[in-house]
Amino acid sequence: MLATVGLLGGLLGGCGGGGSSALVQEACGHVSRSIQLYERSTHQHGAMAERTRAAALVQLRRALRPAALAGSAGGQFQALQASLSESSRVPEGELVSALSAQCSSAGTS
């Protein structure tokens, strides 16, 4: 997973520009921070792990608004919006692959 985080970091630079791509860059920045926190939580125990997972979830929540705005402006970003909206029902560990791929795809489009 750490390799995924590194890949996201490298690809986020390609998200630059105006409009939807700037919104996706913002959303993917939050996603990247969330994945980093989630990965850290997998090596922690008890209350520390719970706090770190909660912080990761906060980052996913912060990604929702810019992803929704980008998704409404262009269909290519709707998958990211949909995955983020699932974060209230699906454990983050099950979303990491999809979110990583969607931010990677956004960085190369």
CORQUI-V775060 format. One record per residue. N is the residue number from 1. PHI is phi in radians with two decimals (none if undefined). NEAR is the number of other C-alpha atoms within 8 Angstrom. Layout:
N,PHI,NEAR
N,PHI,NEAR
This chain:
1,none,5
2,-1.09,7
3,-1.11,6
4,-1.09,8
5,-1.10,12
6,-1.10,8
7,-1.08,9
8,-1.03,13
9,-1.04,10
10,-1.21,8
11,-1.44,12
12,-1.09,14
13,-1.06,9
14,-1.38,8
15,-1.47,13
16,-1.04,9
17,2.15,6
18,-1.71,6
19,1.05,7
20,-1.05,11
21,-1.16,12
22,-1.18,11
23,-1.16,12
24,-1.17,15
25,-1.05,12
26,-1.09,10
27,-1.08,14
28,-1.20,12
29,-1.10,11
30,-1.14,12
31,-1.07,13
32,-1.06,12
33,-1.09,10
34,-1.10,14
35,-1.11,11
36,-1.05,11
37,-1.13,12
38,-1.06,13
39,-1.05,10
40,-1.06,9
41,-1.13,13
42,-1.25,8
43,-1.85,7
44,-1.93,8
45,-2.34,9
46,1.04,6
47,-1.08,6
48,-1.09,9
49,-1.11,12
50,-1.09,10
51,-1.12,8
52,-1.18,12
53,-1.12,11
54,-1.12,8
55,-1.14,10
56,-1.11,14
57,-1.14,11
58,-1.03,9
59,-1.12,12
60,-1.11,13
61,-1.10,9
62,-1.17,10
63,-1.36,15
64,-1.03,12
65,-1.08,9
66,-1.10,12
67,-1.17,16
68,-1.13,10
69,-1.12,10
70,-1.16,15
71,-1.11,15
72,-1.31,8
73,-1.49,7
74,-2.71,9
75,-1.03,7
76,-1.17,6
77,-1.85,12
78,-1.18,13
79,-1.12,9
80,-1.09,12
81,-1.01,12
82,-1.13,8
83,-1.09,11
84,-1.12,13
85,-1.19,8
86,-1.35,8
87,-1.11,12
88,-1.44,6
89,-2.06,5
90,-2.06,8
91,-1.02,8
92,-1.00,9
93,-0.98,6
94,-1.47,7
95,-1.77,11
96,-0.96,9
97,-1.07,7
98,-1.12,8
99,-1.11,12
100,-1.07,13
101,-1.13,8
102,-1.20,10
103,-1.25,14
104,-1.12,12
105,-1.11,8
106,-1.11,11
107,-1.30,11
108,-1.88,8
109,-1.51,4
